[in-house]
Amino acid sequence: SLAFNANGQGARIIAHRGVHTAAPENSVASLKASGELGVWGSEFDIRLTSDGECVICHNPSYAGDGRAIKDTPYAALSDVRLSNGEPAPTLDSFLETAAAYPGLTLVCELKRQGGDSLNRRLFDVAWEKVCRHGMQERTVFQTFAYPLCRYIKQMVPDAVVFYLCSKEASLKTAAQLAADRIDGANYSASVWTAHPDWPAEFHRCGLTAIVTAQDDP
Protein backbone atom coordinates (compact mmCIF):
# COMPACT_ATOMS: atom_id res chain seq x y z
CA SER A 1 0.00 0.00 0.00
CA LEU A 2 1.02 3.64 -0.30
CA ALA A 3 2.29 5.77 2.55
CA PHE A 4 1.83 9.53 2.37
CA ASN A 5 2.54 12.26 4.88
CA ALA A 6 1.57 15.91 4.60
CA ASN A 7 2.59 18.41 7.28
CA GLY A 8 2.82 15.63 9.82
CA GLN A 9 -0.78 14.52 9.24
CA GLY A 10 -1.61 11.15 7.74
CA ALA A 11 -3.42 11.51 4.39
CA ARG A 12 -5.56 9.02 2.52
CA ILE A 13 -5.13 8.77 -1.23
CA ILE A 14 -8.14 8.58 -3.58
CA ALA A 15 -7.56 7.55 -7.20
CA HIS A 16 -9.52 10.06 -9.30
CA ARG A 17 -11.70 8.08 -11.72
CA GLY A 18 -9.65 5.07 -10.71
CA VAL A 19 -6.02 4.35 -11.56
CA HIS A 20 -6.15 4.99 -15.27
CA THR A 21 -2.50 5.04 -16.33
CA ALA A 22 -3.00 1.67 -18.00
CA ALA A 23 -6.80 1.56 -18.25
CA PRO A 24 -9.56 3.97 -19.26
CA GLU A 25 -10.82 6.26 -16.51
CA ASN A 26 -14.08 5.19 -14.89
CA SER A 27 -13.59 1.62 -16.12
CA VAL A 28 -13.79 -1.64 -14.21
CA ALA A 29 -10.10 -2.08 -15.06
CA SER A 30 -9.22 1.25 -13.42
CA LEU A 31 -11.19 0.21 -10.33
CA LYS A 32 -9.29 -3.09 -10.16
CA ALA A 33 -6.02 -1.19 -10.52
CA SER A 34 -7.00 0.98 -7.54
CA GLY A 35 -7.57 -2.11 -5.42
CA GLU A 36 -4.30 -3.68 -6.54
CA LEU A 37 -2.32 -0.48 -5.89
CA GLY A 38 -3.65 -0.26 -2.36
CA VAL A 39 -4.99 3.29 -2.33
CA TRP A 40 -7.61 4.14 0.28
CA GLY A 41 -10.34 4.92 -2.24
CA SER A 42 -11.30 4.88 -5.90
CA GLU A 43 -13.49 7.71 -7.20
CA PHE A 44 -15.94 7.34 -10.07
CA ASP A 45 -18.92 9.18 -11.56
CA ILE A 46 -22.47 7.89 -11.90
CA ARG A 47 -25.42 8.95 -14.03
CA LEU A 48 -28.92 7.59 -14.63
CA THR A 49 -30.14 6.32 -17.96
CA SER A 50 -33.69 7.12 -19.01
CA ASP A 51 -34.87 3.77 -17.64
CA GLY A 52 -33.16 4.18 -14.27
CA GLU A 53 -29.92 2.24 -14.68
CA CYS A 54 -26.84 3.64 -12.88
CA VAL A 55 -23.90 3.84 -15.27
CA ILE A 56 -20.33 5.00 -14.74
CA CYS A 57 -19.49 8.04 -16.86
CA HIS A 58 -18.10 11.50 -16.17
CA ASN A 59 -19.58 13.36 -19.15
CA PRO A 60 -23.26 13.58 -20.17
CA SER A 61 -22.47 11.24 -23.08
CA TYR A 62 -19.91 8.50 -23.66
CA ALA A 63 -16.88 9.44 -25.79
CA GLY A 64 -17.72 8.99 -29.45
CA ASP A 65 -21.43 8.61 -28.70
CA GLY A 66 -23.65 11.67 -29.07
CA ARG A 67 -26.63 10.35 -27.11
CA ALA A 68 -27.30 11.95 -23.74
CA ILE A 69 -27.21 9.20 -21.12
CA LYS A 70 -30.18 10.65 -19.23
CA ASP A 71 -32.33 10.42 -22.39
CA THR A 72 -31.24 6.93 -23.46
CA PRO A 73 -32.31 3.53 -22.07
CA TYR A 74 -29.47 1.28 -20.98
CA ALA A 75 -30.22 -1.39 -23.59
CA ALA A 76 -29.64 1.19 -26.32
CA LEU A 77 -26.14 1.76 -24.94
CA SER A 78 -25.22 -1.91 -25.37
CA ASP A 79 -22.96 -1.07 -28.30
CA VAL A 80 -20.92 1.46 -26.32
CA ARG A 81 -17.38 0.32 -25.64
CA LEU A 82 -14.61 1.97 -23.66
CA SER A 83 -11.16 2.17 -25.25
CA ASN A 84 -10.19 -1.18 -23.67
CA GLY A 85 -13.27 -2.91 -25.08
CA GLU A 86 -15.32 -2.86 -21.86
CA PRO A 87 -19.06 -2.33 -22.26
CA ALA A 88 -20.53 0.74 -20.59
CA PRO A 89 -19.93 -0.10 -16.91
CA THR A 90 -22.74 -0.02 -14.39
CA LEU A 91 -22.74 0.69 -10.68
CA ASP A 92 -23.64 -2.96 -10.14
CA SER A 93 -20.48 -4.04 -11.98
CA PHE A 94 -18.37 -1.70 -9.82
CA LEU A 95 -19.94 -2.96 -6.60
CA GLU A 96 -19.41 -6.57 -7.64
CA THR A 97 -15.78 -5.91 -8.59
CA ALA A 98 -15.00 -4.00 -5.38
CA ALA A 99 -16.06 -6.99 -3.29
CA ALA A 100 -12.71 -8.59 -4.18
CA TYR A 101 -10.81 -5.63 -2.65
CA PRO A 102 -12.09 -5.34 0.92
CA GLY A 103 -9.69 -2.52 1.82
CA LEU A 104 -10.93 -0.23 -0.97
CA THR A 105 -13.45 2.55 -0.34
CA LEU A 106 -15.77 3.50 -3.21
CA VAL A 107 -15.99 7.27 -3.66
CA CYS A 108 -19.13 7.72 -5.73
CA GLU A 109 -19.68 11.11 -7.36
CA LEU A 110 -23.33 11.79 -8.11
CA LYS A 111 -23.40 13.86 -11.29
CA ARG A 112 -26.04 16.55 -11.50
CA GLN A 113 -28.98 15.29 -13.55
CA GLY A 114 -30.67 18.61 -14.36
CA GLY A 115 -32.92 19.22 -11.35
CA ASP A 116 -33.38 18.43 -7.68
CA SER A 117 -35.92 15.65 -8.22
CA LEU A 118 -33.68 13.85 -10.73
CA ASN A 119 -30.66 14.31 -8.49
CA ARG A 120 -32.56 12.75 -5.59
CA ARG A 121 -33.66 9.86 -7.79
CA LEU A 122 -30.05 9.17 -8.74
CA PHE A 123 -29.09 8.84 -5.08
CA ASP A 124 -32.14 6.73 -4.27
CA VAL A 125 -31.32 4.24 -7.04
CA ALA A 126 -27.61 4.20 -6.15
CA TRP A 127 -28.27 3.67 -2.44
CA GLU A 128 -30.63 0.79 -3.14
CA LYS A 129 -27.90 -0.90 -5.16
CA VAL A 130 -25.23 -0.20 -2.52
CA CYS A 131 -27.47 -1.78 0.12
CA ARG A 132 -28.31 -4.76 -2.07
CA HIS A 133 -24.59 -5.48 -2.46
CA GLY A 134 -23.95 -4.93 1.26
CA MET A 135 -21.49 -2.11 0.54
CA GLN A 136 -22.94 0.58 2.84
CA GLU A 137 -19.83 0.69 5.03
CA ARG A 138 -17.48 0.96 2.06
CA THR A 139 -19.22 3.56 -0.09
CA VAL A 140 -19.09 7.33 0.34
CA PHE A 141 -20.72 9.95 -1.86
CA GLN A 142 -19.79 13.36 -3.18
CA THR A 143 -21.62 15.88 -5.35
CA PHE A 144 -21.54 19.49 -6.52
CA ALA A 145 -25.28 19.76 -5.74
CA TYR A 146 -25.47 21.00 -2.15
CA PRO A 147 -29.24 20.41 -1.84
CA LEU A 148 -28.50 16.78 -2.73
CA CYS A 149 -25.91 16.59 0.08
CA ARG A 150 -28.60 17.72 2.51
CA TYR A 151 -31.14 15.28 1.05
CA ILE A 152 -28.76 12.35 1.50
CA LYS A 153 -28.23 13.15 5.19
CA GLN A 154 -31.97 13.59 5.71
CA MET A 155 -32.80 10.27 4.08
CA VAL A 156 -29.83 8.21 5.30
CA PRO A 157 -28.19 9.98 8.27
CA ASP A 158 -25.41 7.38 8.46
CA ALA A 159 -24.42 7.78 4.80
CA VAL A 160 -21.14 9.65 4.28
CA VAL A 161 -21.34 12.58 1.86
CA PHE A 162 -18.83 15.25 0.85
CA TYR A 163 -19.59 18.56 -0.83
CA LEU A 164 -17.72 19.22 -4.07
CA CYS A 165 -17.19 22.85 -5.02
CA SER A 166 -14.93 24.86 -7.30
CA LYS A 167 -16.52 28.33 -7.08
CA GLU A 168 -15.55 30.72 -4.31
CA ALA A 169 -19.09 32.09 -4.01
CA SER A 170 -20.52 28.63 -3.38
CA LEU A 171 -17.98 27.39 -0.83
CA LYS A 172 -19.22 26.25 2.56
CA THR A 173 -17.33 26.73 5.80
CA ALA A 174 -16.79 23.96 8.31
CA ALA A 175 -19.50 25.46 10.52
CA GLN A 176 -22.03 25.51 7.67
CA LEU A 177 -21.28 21.91 6.70
CA ALA A 178 -21.42 20.72 10.29
CA ALA A 179 -24.79 22.43 10.77
CA ASP A 180 -26.18 20.36 7.88
CA ARG A 181 -24.37 17.21 9.11
CA ILE A 182 -22.34 17.01 5.88
CA ASP A 183 -19.21 14.95 6.48
CA GLY A 184 -16.66 17.14 4.71
CA ALA A 185 -15.74 18.93 1.50
CA ASN A 186 -13.71 18.29 -1.63
CA TYR A 187 -12.12 21.57 -2.73
CA SER A 188 -9.25 22.35 -5.07
CA ALA A 189 -5.76 23.02 -3.71
CA SER A 190 -6.19 26.71 -4.54
CA VAL A 191 -9.20 26.92 -2.20
CA TRP A 192 -7.35 25.36 0.72
CA THR A 193 -4.32 27.59 0.20
CA ALA A 194 -6.55 30.67 -0.07
CA HIS A 195 -8.11 29.71 3.28
CA PRO A 196 -5.11 28.35 5.21
CA ASP A 197 -7.03 28.11 8.49
CA TRP A 198 -9.77 25.91 7.02
CA PRO A 199 -8.12 22.46 7.24
CA ALA A 200 -7.58 22.82 10.98
CA GLU A 201 -11.12 24.15 11.40
CA PHE A 202 -12.53 21.21 9.45
CA HIS A 203 -10.66 18.80 11.68
CA ARG A 204 -11.84 20.58 14.83
CA CYS A 205 -15.40 20.07 13.59
CA GLY A 206 -14.74 16.39 12.87
CA LEU A 207 -14.98 16.92 9.11
CA THR A 208 -12.94 15.49 6.25
CA ALA A 209 -10.91 17.85 4.05
CA ILE A 210 -10.24 16.56 0.52
CA VAL A 211 -8.04 18.11 -2.17
CA THR A 212 -9.61 17.35 -5.54
CA ALA A 213 -7.68 16.03 -8.54
CA GLN A 214 -4.33 16.71 -6.89
CA ASP A 215 -1.22 15.33 -8.60
CA ASP A 216 1.53 17.23 -6.77
CA PRO A 217 2.32 15.97 -3.23
N, C-alpha and C positions, 0 to 999 in steps of 0.2 A: 504494500500500500504506500501511498505518498505521505510524506511528512512536510508540513509547511508551518512557518512561524512568522508572524507579522507583529512587530512592536511588542514582543514578549507574550502575545496572546495566541493561543491555538486557533487555527482557521480551518474550516472545512471547505473542500474543493468540490465545486459542482461543474460537471462537464456540460457546456452550453450546447444544446441540441445533440447531446451525446458526444462521444469521442469520434470525430469524423475526419481524422487525418487519413484513414484508409477505408472509410466507408461514407456513404452519403449522410448528411445531417438528418436528424429525425428519422433514422432508419432503425430497424431491428438490429442490424449489424452494429450501428453506432452505440446502441444501448448495451449490447453484449460486450463491446469494447470497453465501455465504462465499468461494467462489472468486473471484467478481467484486469483492468488497470488498478482497480481498488480505490477509486475516488469515492467520496461520501455520497454524492448524488449525481443523477443524470437528468438534465432538464429536457423537456420536449413540449411541443405545442399541439393543442387539440382544437378541432372544429367539429361542428355537426353537419352532416349531410341533410338533404331535404327530408329524408325518411328517418332521421334520428340516430344515425350511426356516428359514433365518435371516431374520427380519423386523425392521424398524426400529420400535421402540415403547418408550416409557419405562415405561408402566404394564402390569400383567399382562393387561389387556384394552384394546382400542381404545375411544376415547371413543364413547359411544352404543351400544356392543356389549358385551353381558354375558358373552360366551364367553371363557374363559381361553385365551390363545394357546397355552400349553403342552399343552392338552388338545384342540386343534382342528387338523385338517389344513389346509394352506395353501389348498387348493382351496375349502374351505368359507368362507374369508375373502374370496373373490373379490368379494363385494358390499360390502366395507368401503371407504369413501371418506373421505379426509381433508377438511378444510373447504374446500380449494381444488379438490376433485374428483379428486385423485390416488388411485389404488388403493393398498392397503397396500404400502408400499415394502419391498423386499428388500435384503439386503446386496449381492447381485449388481447391483441397479440403482444403488446408491450407488457401487460400485467402477467400474462402467461410466461413470457421470457424472463421477466425479473424474478420470478419465483426461484430460478436457479442461482440467483445471486443474493442471498439473504442479507448481506451487509450493505446493499445498495438502496438508497432512498430515491424514490421517483418524485421529481420536481415538475409538476404538471402545470403548464401555463394555459389558462383558459383565454383563448383569443376572443376579442369582442365580436359579437355576432350581428350587431346593428341595432340593438335596443335592449332595455333592461329585461323584458320578458324572455327574449331569446337567450340572453346571457345566463339568466337563472335556469333555463331549461338545459343549457349545456352542462352546468354544474350538476343538476339533478340527475341527468343521464350518466355523467361521469362517476358520480358518487355511488350510484346503484351498481355500476360495474366494479368499482373498487371494492365495495362491500361483498359482492358476489365472489370475488377472487380472494377475499380475506386479506386485503392489502391496506386496510385502514391505517395501521400503525406505520406503514412504510411509504405513504403517499402524502405529499404536501402540495399545496396549490399556490399559484401566484397569478395576478391579473392586473392590467392597467385600469380596469373598471372598478373604481372605489365602491360604488353602490353594490357591486357583486361581492366584494370582500365582506361588506357588512351583512349581506344576505347569507353568505356561507356560515358566518358565525351565529346568525340567528337560527338557521335551520339545523346546523350541526356544530354546537359549541365546542366540541372536542377536535374538530377538524383544524388543521394548521393552514393558515393562509397568509401570504405576504403581498404587500402592495407594491406594484411596479409603477415607477414614474420617472419621466425624463424631462418634465417641464417644471421650472422653478415655481410658477404660479400654482401648480397643483400638488406640490410636495406637502406631506403631512409630517408634523413633528412627532416625537416619541409620545408626548402627552396626548395628542389627538388620536394616535393609533391605539394607545392603551385604553383610552376612553371607549373606543369601539371594539375592544378586545381583539384587534388585529395582532398577529403574532410578530410582525416585523415588516421591513421594507427592503426592496431591491432597487437601489439607486446607482447611478453611474459614479465612477471615481471622482469626477469633477464636482458632483454634489457633495460628497463626503468631504472633499478637500475645501470646498467653499464654506462648509459648516463644520469646522474641526472639532467642535464640542459635541456634535451629535452622536458619534459612536458610543462615547462614554454614557451619554444620556439614555441612549437606547438600552444599553446594558443595565443601567440602574433601574430601568423600567421592566427589565426581564424580557426585552425584545431582541430579535435577531436582526443584525445589520448585514446586508448582502451587497457586494459590489458586482454590478451586472457586466457580463461580457468582458471580463478583465483578463488580459493576457500578460501584463507586466507585473511580476511579483512586487 
